Amino acid sequence: MFDLSALGWSLLGSAAALVVLLALTLAVALRVGRHSVIDVAWGLGFAVVALVSYLLSDGDPVRRLLALALTAVWGVRLALHIGRRNVGEGEDPRYERMLGRATGNRTLYAVRVIYLTQGVTLLFVSLPVQVAMLGTEPPGRLAWAGAVLWLVGFLFEAVGDQQLARFRADPGNRGKVLDTGLWRYTRHPNYFGDACVWWGLFLVAADQWPGVLTVLSPVLMTYFLAGKTGKPLLESQLSRSRPGYADYVRRTSGFFPFPPRSPRGKDGA
């Protein structure tokens, strides 16, 4: 039988660990003068939640280790990638716009709007991981299918990030649009991969009751990536800064990978 009290302890422990992580992140942000360092803490936060849940749970050891490994590998890779990408960069324009709306103390405003919001979101999105840790049965076919979907997403995200980093490193590509590799089939292979990772983790939890009840977690993550803070904001910025981006949009799927369309095709999914 599923132990609700164990989930409660996992949530409390994870929340406490996130408070510590975000407090340290805020201290670093104030020292370096940019709150975009929280983007590094985003991936680390999921790894921390997975580790805390692993230590506080007593479910099937294979299931626990699978959920921990998948989450930690994804989170640490993402944190390292964002950390390397942001070296020497200034404040992210997103956070500049947010802080520009502050009417009082900017730090307190940042804590409420940036840190608290991301902390609560992270805790909610990580529910499949926490619930998966409490399953008492070994992983079944659905869980292993989730691991395969996770792998597909991880490769899309990691390879897409690597291709973009290599493209940006070439001065000859300044002002151009990356439309080769995975970026030929979707305008956001990293976001698509991210979504697959979290749907895969959901399947790891969902092959045993009540993991299926955590379905809103990957739904929320996919909504943010494809319809809220990911794809729309980035494309709005690129449409203003990349002259050829409109043509790229017309021929390339917006989220799910599909072969490029003819120039007359309409915008993709």
N, C-alpha and C positions, 0 to 999 in steps of 0.2 A: 504494500500500500504506500502511496506517495505521502511523504512526511512534510506537511505544511510548516511545521515548526523549524525544520531544517532549512526550508526556503527562506523563512524569516531571518534566521541567523545569517544565511548567505547574503541576503539583501542588506542587513545591518553592517556586516563586516565589509562588504563591497563599498557601501556608501561611506563608511569611515575611511577606508583606504583611498577613495576618490577625493574626499575632503583634504586629506594630507597631500595627495598628488597635485591637486589644483592649487592648494595654498603655496606649495613649492614653485609651481608654474607661475603664479602671480608674482612671487618674490623675484623670480628670474626676469619676468616681463618688465617689472618696474626698474630693475637694475639695467637692462639693456635698452629700455625705452620703446618696446614694441610688444603688443599683446598677441601678435601672430604666433608667438612661441606656443600658444595653446594648441595649435594645429599638430605640433609634435606630441603633445600630451594626449591628444585624441586617440591615436593608435596605442600608446603605452597604457592608457586607461583601460582599454579592453583586455590587454594582457594582464594587468593588475587584477581586474575583476575575475578573470579566469583562474588566476593563481589562488586568490583568496577563496573562491568557490571550491576549488580543488581541495584546499587544505581543510575547509569546513564541512565538506561533504563525505558521505560514506556509501555512495552508490557503487555500482559495478566498476571495478578498477580499469577495465579496458575502455568503457564508455567515458569515464572521467578523464583518462589520459588522452583519448581521442579529442574530446572537446577542448582540453587545455592546449594540446599541441596545435590544433588548427587555429585557435584564437590567438595564441601567443605568436606563432610564426607570422600570421597576417599582421597583427598589431605592431610587432617590433620592426618588421620590414617597412611598413608604412611610416613609422616614426623616423627611422633612419633615412628613408628617401626624402621626406619633407624637411628633415633637419639639414641634410646636405644641400637640398635645393634652395633653402632660405639663407644659407651662409652669405653674409655681406649685403643682404637685402634690407630695405626699410620696412616700415609698417605696411601691412596689407591694407589696400584701399577699402575693403569691406569693414574692417575695424575702425578705420579713420572715419567712415561715414557714420557708423554706430556711435562712436564717441563724440562726434560732432553734434549729436542730438542731446547730449547730456546738459542738464540745466543746473546741476549742483556739482558735487565732488565727482570728478571723472573716474577715480579709482573705484569708488563705491558703485557708480553706474556700471563700470566694466564688470565688477563682481556679479552684479545682479543680471545684467543683460547677456554677458558673454560666458562667464565661468559657471554660474549657476545653471543657465540654460543648457550648456553643453554637458554639465555633470548629470543633470536629470535625464537628458536625452540618452546619454551613454548608458546609464543604469537601466533604462527601459529597453534599449536596443539589445543589451546583453542578456536579457531574460532567457532566451533559448539556451545560452551557454550555462547559466546557473541552474536551470531546470534539468538540462541534460546530465549534469553532474550527479543528480539525485536519483536517476534511474537505476533500478536494482537488477535489471536484466542486461546481458551482454548486447552489444550493438547488433541490430537485425539488418535485413536487406535495405530498408529505407534509410537507416543511418549510414550505411556504406555508400548508398547512392548519393546521400548528402555530402559525403567526403569527396566523391568524384566531382560533384557539382562545385564544391569548394575549390578543388584543384583547377577546374576550368576557369573559375573566376579569378583565382590567384594568378594564374598564368596570364590571363588577359590584362590584369591590373599591373603586374610586374613588368611584363614585356612592353605594354603600352607606355608605362612610365619611362622605361629605358630608351625606347625609341624616341620619345619626346625630348628627353634629356640630351640625347645624342644630336638631335635636330637643332635644339637651341644652342648647343655648344659650337656650332658652325657659324661664324660671322656672316657667311654668304647667305644664310637663311633668314637674316633679319627682315622682318616685315612679311615673310612668306607664310604659307599655310602648309602644315604637315598633312599630306594625303597619300602616304605610302605605308606599307606594313599593315598593322591592325587598323590604323587610322584611315585606311582606304575603305574599310567596311563599316565603321561606325565612328562618329565624331567624338565619341567618349568611351574608348575601350577600357579606360581605368574605372570610370563610373559603372559601366556595365559589369566589369569584373567584380567590383565592390559589392554590387547587388547580388551577384551569384554567390559570393562568399557567404553572405548573410542568409540567403535562402538555403544554402547548403548546411549551415549551422542549425537553421531551423529544422531541417529534416533529421539531423542527428538527434535533436530533442523530440521530434514529433513521432518517432517510431515507437514511443512508449508514452502512455497517458501519464500526466496531462500536458505533455510537451506541445501538442497541437494547439493548445490555448495561447501559446506565445506567438501566434501567426502575425499579430499586429506589429511585432518588433521588426521583422524584415519588410513589412508593408511600409512602416514609417521610414526606415532607412532608404528604401527605393524611392519613396515620395520625395525625400530631401535631395537625393542624388539626381533624379530625373525631372522633378517638377518644382523644386523650391530653391534651395541654396546652391545646388551644384550646376547642372546643365544650363538653366535659364540665366543665371548671373554671369557665368563664364561666357556664354554665347553673346550676351548683350555687350560685354566688354570687347570681345574679339570682332564683332561686327563693326565696331567703331575704329578698331586699330589695325585690322587686316583687310586691305582692299579686295583681295580675292576670296574672302570668307563667304560672301553671298553665293558665289558659284559652287563652292565646296558644300555648302548647306543644301543646295538644290540637287546635288548628285550623290550625297552620302547620307546614310541612315543616321537618325539623330541619337539612337540609344542602342537598340538591338543590332547586331552585326548582320548585314545583308550585302550582296554584291552591289557595286555602284550603279546608279540609275543613269539613264540618258539625260542630257541637259534639260529635256522637256519635263522630266519627272517632277513630282511635287515633293515637299519636305517629308522626311521619313519619321518613323516612330520615335 
